[in-house]
Amino acid sequence: MTSSPQTHAGTERDPVYGWVMVAVMFLLGALAFGILASISVFLKPLSEEFGWTRGETSFGYTMVSMSSAVFGILWGMVADRYGTRWFGLAAAVAMTISLFALSQQTTLLHFYALYFCFGAFGNAMLGSPMYANVGFWFKQRPGLALGITASGGAFGQGIVPYLAALAIDTYDWQTAYQLLALGYLLVALPLALLIREPPAREAARLAPQSADSHDFVLSEREVVVWISVAVIFCCNCMAVPIVHLVPLLTDAGQSVEFATRMLMLLMFFGVAGRIMGGRLCDRIGALPAYMIMSAGQTISVIWFPYVTDSFLLYPLAAFFGFTYSGVMSSILVATRMMVSPGFGGRAMAITSLFGWMGMGLGGFFGGAFFDAQGNYILSFTAAGVFGVVNLAILTGFWYRIKTANETRLAPVAPSGDRAPVHVSVAAAATSPDDKSV
């Protein structure tokens, strides 16, 4: 007696090379996201040397975010059509050149242009297209795989700013950029040569009509719209502490070493948050996990300007880091679960577009509100408001899936021998490969 398709799918093992890709993208993501967070430690030295305001300087983060968002769409389309084999190599070269050139910049226009290039030709290539690459290596535990992959970003956001601060303190900001450039070159180039395309994505690319199926309760376009609208607000919320935590703490009299150590703690708990967030997606569904983690970051973000006790800052930073990072994993897993392999690169690129817009606006608003008020209270309060809006949108998305699922699973015959079948929203938000729903 042969096994059912469900049984076979349930025991099918994921390719071993998928975990190689997880390790590669963990490290490449650490490099890319690390430089984004390091803007927070370059913020005050650059402002003091050139006389730029906090808002003007933090707009460099906005430039990275916006260029990553816009060019992510382009690279997502390229990835769906041609694959991602050489993305890592191109990104490694672009990041190295941009960082070295930043050590020579002297004007705001130069500063913005170089961060734009870092985002467009470095971070955008290592973002959504490569997350789609990793996600479709896995059918059994995509949440765990994507969570570990995404945790590399949090790891880099903890390590790179700390190392950059040490370099600035020991040498100067110019030397710090040069050391970052050298480190990226030595680490990223060898890793880039290990990138391979997953079999599911290759099949969808070579034979889209036969291999590219979609079995989620909502259309791919509607899924992307819902996630995109929600993600712009949740990323706006999380960007304020990422960009402005170090200036906030040093303004309050803390040392740069303490402030960067606090950011490192936040990001290290983010490593655990991204892994556990991905695992939670596998257990209860991507959307419920996204809602839980979003609630955590929204509740915690507003307290940063009010907590002045060093001892209390540790649990606050840890909790925010865990939940905000869980949000990042949940977004990736939700997109992976609700779209088909052939649309994966574009779907993640579109949702990332709005995510980077939210990150860029959050970083800028944090600085602009500081310039207007002379403190960070309004900046972090606004972050909390954006978090509430995100939760409201996710609640609407949850209800939309629920009603669509109930409609699809309604009984097809009026006879009394077949009862309606009800499937939870958590079950609805599972992989299109799972035909048991």
C-alpha positions as CSV (number, residue, x, y, z in Angstrom):
1,M,0.0,0.0,0.0
2,T,1.5,3.3,-1.1
3,S,1.8,6.3,1.1
4,S,-0.6,9.2,0.6
5,P,0.8,12.5,-0.9
6,Q,0.4,14.1,2.5
7,T,2.5,11.4,4.2
8,H,5.2,11.6,1.5
9,A,5.3,15.4,1.7
10,G,5.5,15.2,5.5
11,T,8.6,12.9,5.4
12,E,10.4,14.5,2.5
13,R,13.8,15.8,3.6
14,D,15.0,19.3,2.6
15,P,18.2,19.5,0.6
16,V,21.3,19.6,2.8
17,Y,22.7,22.5,0.7
18,G,19.8,24.6,1.9
19,W,21.5,24.9,5.3
20,V,24.7,25.9,3.5
21,M,22.7,28.8,2.0
22,V,21.3,29.6,5.4
23,A,24.9,30.0,6.8
24,V,26.1,32.0,3.8
25,M,23.1,34.4,4.0
26,F,23.5,34.7,7.8
27,L,26.9,36.1,7.3
28,L,26.2,38.2,4.2
29,G,23.1,39.6,5.9
30,A,25.2,40.4,9.0
31,L,27.6,42.5,6.9
32,A,24.8,44.3,5.0
33,F,22.6,45.1,8.0
34,G,25.6,45.9,10.2
35,I,26.5,48.9,8.2
36,L,22.9,50.2,8.4
37,A,22.9,50.1,12.2
38,S,26.4,51.6,12.3
39,I,25.0,54.9,11.1
40,S,23.9,55.5,14.7
41,V,27.6,55.6,15.8
42,F,28.7,57.8,12.9
43,L,25.8,60.2,13.5
44,K,27.3,62.4,16.2
45,P,30.9,62.5,14.9
46,L,29.7,63.5,11.4
47,S,27.3,66.1,12.7
48,E,29.9,67.6,14.9
49,E,32.6,67.7,12.2
50,F,30.5,69.1,9.4
51,G,27.8,71.0,11.3
52,W,25.0,68.8,10.0
53,T,21.8,68.5,12.0
54,R,20.6,65.1,13.3
55,G,17.9,65.1,10.8
56,E,20.3,65.8,7.9
57,T,22.7,63.1,9.0
58,S,20.2,60.5,9.7
59,F,18.8,61.0,6.2
60,G,21.8,58.9,5.1
61,Y,19.9,56.0,6.6
62,T,16.9,57.0,4.7
63,M,18.9,57.0,1.4
64,V,20.0,53.4,2.1
65,S,16.5,52.4,2.9
66,M,14.9,54.1,-0.2
67,S,17.5,52.8,-2.6
68,S,17.3,49.3,-1.2
69,A,13.5,49.5,-1.6
70,V,13.4,50.7,-5.2
71,F,16.2,48.6,-6.5
72,G,15.0,45.6,-4.6
73,I,12.1,45.5,-7.1
74,L,14.5,45.4,-10.0
75,W,16.6,42.7,-8.5
76,G,13.5,40.7,-7.5
77,M,12.4,40.7,-11.1
78,V,15.9,39.7,-12.3
79,A,16.1,36.9,-9.7
80,D,12.7,35.4,-10.8
81,R,13.9,35.5,-14.4
82,Y,17.6,34.6,-14.2
83,G,18.3,33.5,-10.7
84,T,20.6,34.9,-8.0
85,R,23.9,33.1,-8.7
86,W,26.0,36.2,-9.0
87,F,24.1,38.5,-6.6
88,G,26.5,38.0,-3.7
89,L,29.6,38.8,-5.7
90,A,28.2,42.0,-7.2
91,A,26.9,43.1,-3.7
92,A,30.3,42.4,-2.1
93,V,32.1,44.7,-4.6
94,A,29.5,47.4,-4.3
95,M,29.5,47.5,-0.5
96,T,33.3,47.6,-0.3
97,I,33.7,50.5,-2.8
98,S,30.9,52.5,-1.1
99,L,32.3,52.1,2.4
100,F,35.8,53.1,1.3
101,A,34.5,56.1,-0.6
102,L,32.5,57.2,2.5
103,S,35.9,57.6,4.3
104,Q,36.7,60.4,1.8
105,Q,33.3,62.2,1.7
106,T,33.1,65.8,2.8
107,T,29.6,67.0,1.7
108,L,26.0,66.0,2.4
109,L,25.4,65.3,-1.2
110,H,28.4,63.0,-1.4
111,F,27.3,61.3,1.9
112,Y,23.8,60.6,0.5
113,A,25.0,59.4,-2.9
114,L,27.3,56.8,-1.4
115,Y,24.7,55.5,1.0
116,F,22.3,55.4,-1.9
117,C,24.8,53.2,-3.9
118,F,25.4,51.0,-0.9
119,G,21.7,50.3,-0.7
120,A,21.0,50.0,-4.4
121,F,23.8,47.7,-5.5
122,G,24.7,46.1,-2.2
123,N,22.0,45.8,0.4
124,A,19.1,45.4,-2.2
125,M,20.8,42.4,-3.8
126,L,21.4,40.7,-0.4
127,G,17.8,41.4,0.7
128,S,14.6,40.1,-0.6
129,P,15.9,38.2,-3.7
130,M,18.3,36.2,-1.4
131,Y,15.6,35.6,1.3
132,A,13.4,34.2,-1.5
133,N,16.4,32.0,-2.5
134,V,16.8,30.6,1.0
135,G,13.0,30.2,1.8
136,F,12.3,28.0,-1.2
137,W,15.1,25.5,-0.3
138,F,12.8,24.3,2.5
139,K,9.4,22.7,2.6
140,Q,9.5,21.2,6.1
141,R,10.8,24.0,8.3
142,P,10.9,27.2,6.2
143,G,10.2,29.4,9.3
144,L,13.2,28.1,11.2
145,A,15.4,28.4,8.1
146,L,14.4,31.9,7.4
147,G,14.5,32.9,11.1
148,I,18.1,31.7,11.3
149,T,19.0,33.5,8.1
150,A,17.4,36.7,9.2
151,S,19.1,36.5,12.6
152,G,22.3,37.3,10.8
153,G,21.1,40.8,10.2
154,A,20.5,41.3,13.9
155,F,23.9,39.7,14.7
156,G,25.6,42.2,12.4
157,Q,23.6,45.1,13.8
158,G,25.0,44.2,17.2
159,I,28.6,43.6,16.2
160,V,29.4,46.1,13.4
161,P,28.3,49.3,15.3
162,Y,30.3,48.2,18.3
163,L,33.4,47.6,16.2
164,A,32.8,50.9,14.3
165,A,32.6,52.8,17.6
166,L,35.8,51.2,18.8
167,A,37.5,52.2,15.6
168,I,36.2,55.8,15.8
169,D,37.3,56.1,19.4
170,T,40.8,54.6,18.7
171,Y,41.4,56.3,15.3
172,D,38.7,58.5,13.6
173,W,35.6,58.1,11.6
174,Q,37.5,58.0,8.3
175,T,39.6,55.1,9.4
176,A,36.5,53.3,10.8
177,Y,34.9,53.4,7.3
178,Q,38.1,52.1,5.7
179,L,38.4,49.2,8.2
180,L,34.8,48.3,7.5
181,A,35.5,48.3,3.8
182,L,38.4,45.9,4.2
183,G,36.5,43.6,6.5
184,Y,33.6,43.4,4.0
185,L,35.9,42.6,1.1
186,L,37.7,39.8,3.0
187,V,34.5,38.1,4.3
188,A,31.9,38.7,1.6
189,L,33.8,37.7,-1.6
190,P,34.5,34.0,-0.6
191,L,31.0,33.6,0.7
192,A,29.5,35.0,-2.5
193,L,31.0,32.1,-4.5
194,L,28.9,29.5,-2.6
195,I,25.5,30.9,-3.6
196,R,23.3,28.4,-5.5
197,E,19.6,28.6,-6.7
198,P,17.1,26.3,-5.0
199,P,15.5,23.5,-7.1
200,A,12.0,24.8,-6.7
201,R,12.9,28.2,-7.9
202,E,14.9,26.8,-10.8
203,A,11.9,24.6,-11.8
204,A,9.5,27.6,-11.7
205,R,12.0,29.7,-13.7
206,L,12.6,27.1,-16.4
207,A,9.0,25.8,-16.6
208,P,6.7,28.4,-15.0
209,Q,3.4,27.0,-16.3
210,S,4.0,23.5,-14.8
211,A,6.0,24.3,-11.7
212,D,4.6,27.6,-10.5
213,S,1.4,26.7,-8.5
214,H,-0.4,28.9,-5.9
215,D,-2.8,27.4,-3.5
216,F,-3.3,30.0,-0.8
217,V,-6.8,31.2,0.1
218,L,-6.1,34.7,-1.2
219,S,-4.5,35.8,-4.5
220,E,-0.8,36.6,-4.5
221,R,-1.5,40.2,-5.4
222,E,-3.9,40.7,-2.4
223,V,-1.4,39.0,-0.1
224,V,1.4,41.4,-1.2
225,V,-0.9,44.4,-0.8
226,W,-1.9,43.5,2.8
227,I,1.7,42.7,3.9
228,S,3.1,45.8,2.2
229,V,0.7,48.2,3.8
230,A,1.3,46.7,7.2
231,V,5.1,46.5,7.0
232,I,5.6,50.2,6.2
233,F,4.2,51.1,9.7
234,C,5.9,48.3,11.6
235,C,9.2,49.2,10.1
236,N,8.7,52.9,10.8
237,C,8.2,51.8,14.5
238,M,11.3,49.7,14.7
239,A,13.6,52.2,12.9
240,V,13.6,54.8,15.6
241,P,15.5,52.9,18.2
242,I,17.8,51.3,15.7
243,V,19.0,54.7,14.4
244,H,18.6,56.8,17.5
245,L,19.3,54.7,20.5
246,V,23.0,55.5,20.7
247,P,22.4,59.3,20.4
248,L,19.5,59.1,22.9
249,L,21.7,57.4,25.5
250,T,24.7,59.6,25.0
251,D,22.5,62.7,25.2
252,A,21.3,61.4,28.6
253,G,24.9,61.3,29.9
254,Q,25.8,57.7,29.1
255,S,29.2,56.9,27.5
256,V,29.4,55.9,23.9
257,E,30.8,52.5,25.0
258,F,27.7,51.9,27.2
259,A,25.3,53.1,24.4
260,T,26.8,50.8,21.8
261,R,26.9,47.9,24.2
262,M,23.2,48.5,24.8
263,L,22.6,48.4,21.0
264,M,24.6,45.3,20.8
265,L,22.5,43.7,23.6
266,L,19.3,44.7,21.7
267,M,20.6,43.1,18.5
268,F,21.9,39.9,20.2
269,F,18.5,39.3,21.6
270,G,17.3,40.1,18.1
271,V,19.3,37.0,16.9
272,A,17.2,34.9,19.3
273,G,14.0,36.8,18.3
274,R,14.4,36.1,14.6
275,I,15.1,32.4,15.2
276,M,12.2,32.0,17.7
277,G,10.0,34.1,15.5
278,G,10.6,31.8,12.6
279,R,10.0,28.8,14.7
280,L,6.8,30.3,16.0
281,C,5.6,30.8,12.4
282,D,6.1,27.0,11.9
283,R,4.1,26.3,15.0
284,I,1.1,28.7,14.9
285,G,1.2,30.3,11.5
286,A,3.1,33.3,10.1
287,L,0.3,35.9,10.5
288,P,-0.4,35.1,14.2
289,A,3.3,35.2,15.0
290,Y,3.6,38.5,13.2
291,M,0.8,40.0,15.3
292,I,2.3,38.8,18.6
293,M,5.8,40.1,17.8
294,S,4.4,43.4,16.6
295,A,2.5,43.9,19.8
296,G,5.7,43.4,21.7
297,Q,7.7,45.9,19.8
298,T,4.9,48.5,20.0
299,I,4.5,48.2,23.7
300,S,8.2,48.5,24.4
301,V,9.3,51.2,22.0
302,I,7.6,54.1,23.7
303,W,9.5,53.6,27.0
304,F,13.1,54.3,25.8
305,P,13.1,58.1,26.5
306,Y,11.6,57.6,30.0
307,V,13.9,54.8,31.3
308,T,17.0,56.5,32.7
309,D,18.1,53.8,35.1
310,S,20.9,51.8,33.5
311,F,19.8,48.6,35.1
312,L,16.3,48.9,33.7
313,L,17.6,49.6,30.2
314,Y,18.9,46.1,29.9
315,P,15.5,44.2,30.0
316,L,13.9,47.0,27.9
317,A,16.5,46.7,25.1
318,A,16.4,42.9,25.3
319,F,12.6,42.7,25.0
320,F,12.4,45.2,22.2
321,G,15.3,43.5,20.3
322,F,13.6,40.1,20.7
323,T,10.2,41.2,19.5
324,Y,11.2,43.6,16.7
325,S,13.4,40.8,15.3
326,G,10.6,38.4,15.5
327,V,8.6,40.8,13.3
328,M,11.3,40.6,10.7
329,S,11.2,36.8,10.5
330,S,7.4,36.7,10.5
331,I,7.3,39.1,7.5
332,L,9.6,36.9,5.5
333,V,7.9,33.6,6.4
334,A,4.4,35.1,5.7
335,T,5.5,36.1,2.2
336,R,7.2,32.7,1.6
337,M,4.1,30.8,2.7
338,M,1.5,32.8,0.8
339,V,3.1,33.1,-2.7
340,S,4.4,30.7,-5.3
341,P,8.1,30.0,-6.0
342,G,8.0,31.8,-9.4
343,F,6.6,34.9,-7.8
344,G,8.8,34.8,-4.6
345,G,11.5,37.2,-5.6
346,R,9.1,39.9,-6.7
347,A,6.8,39.4,-3.8
348,M,9.6,39.8,-1.2
349,A,11.0,42.7,-3.2
350,I,7.6,44.5,-3.1
351,T,7.0,44.0,0.6
352,S,10.6,44.9,1.2
353,L,10.1,48.1,-0.8
354,F,7.5,49.2,1.8
355,G,9.5,47.9,4.6
356,W,12.6,50.0,3.6
357,M,10.3,53.0,3.1
358,G,9.1,52.6,6.6
359,M,12.7,52.1,8.0
360,G,13.9,55.2,6.1
361,L,11.0,57.4,7.2
362,G,11.3,56.1,10.8
363,G,15.0,57.0,10.9
364,F,14.4,60.4,9.4
365,F,11.4,61.3,11.6
366,G,13.3,60.3,14.7
367,G,16.0,62.9,13.8
368,A,13.5,65.5,12.5
369,F,11.4,65.3,15.7
370,F,14.5,65.6,17.8
371,D,15.5,68.8,15.9
372,A,12.0,70.2,16.4
373,Q,11.7,69.3,20.1
374,G,15.3,69.1,21.4
375,N,14.6,65.6,22.8
376,Y,13.5,62.2,21.7
377,I,10.1,61.9,23.4
378,L,8.1,62.8,20.4
379,S,10.2,60.5,18.2
380,F,9.6,57.4,20.2
381,T,6.0,58.3,20.9
382,A,5.4,58.5,17.1
383,A,7.1,55.1,16.7
384,G,4.5,53.6,19.1
385,V,1.6,55.2,17.2
386,F,3.0,53.7,13.9
387,G,3.1,50.3,15.7
388,V,-0.6,50.6,16.7
389,V,-1.5,51.3,13.1
390,N,0.4,48.2,12.0
391,L,-1.5,46.1,14.4
392,A,-4.8,47.4,13.2
393,I,-3.9,46.5,9.6
394,L,-2.8,43.0,10.6
395,T,-6.1,42.5,12.4
396,G,-7.9,43.4,9.2
397,F,-5.7,41.0,7.2
398,W,-6.4,38.2,9.8
399,Y,-10.2,38.8,9.4
400,R,-9.9,38.8,5.6
401,I,-8.2,35.4,5.5
402,K,-10.7,34.1,8.0
403,T,-13.7,35.1,5.9
404,A,-12.1,34.0,2.6
405,N,-11.3,30.6,4.2
406,E,-14.8,30.1,5.5
407,T,-16.2,30.9,2.1
408,R,-13.9,28.5,0.3
409,L,-14.6,25.7,2.8
410,A,-18.3,26.1,2.8
411,P,-20.3,22.9,2.2
412,V,-21.0,22.3,-1.5
413,A,-24.1,20.1,-1.1
414,P,-27.3,20.8,1.0
415,S,-27.5,17.2,2.2
416,G,-27.1,16.7,5.9
417,D,-24.4,14.1,5.7
418,R,-21.6,16.6,5.1
419,A,-20.8,19.1,7.8
420,P,-18.9,22.4,7.1
421,V,-15.2,22.2,7.5
422,H,-13.5,25.0,9.5
423,V,-9.8,25.7,9.3
424,S,-8.1,28.2,11.6
425,V,-6.4,31.3,10.3
426,A,-3.1,29.9,11.6
427,A,-3.7,26.8,9.4
428,A,-4.7,29.0,6.4
429,A,-1.4,30.8,6.6
430,T,0.7,27.8,5.9
431,S,2.8,26.7,2.9
432,P,1.2,26.4,-0.5
433,D,3.0,23.1,-0.7
434,D,0.7,21.7,2.1
435,K,-2.3,20.3,0.4
436,S,-3.9,18.9,3.6
437,V,-5.7,22.2,4.4
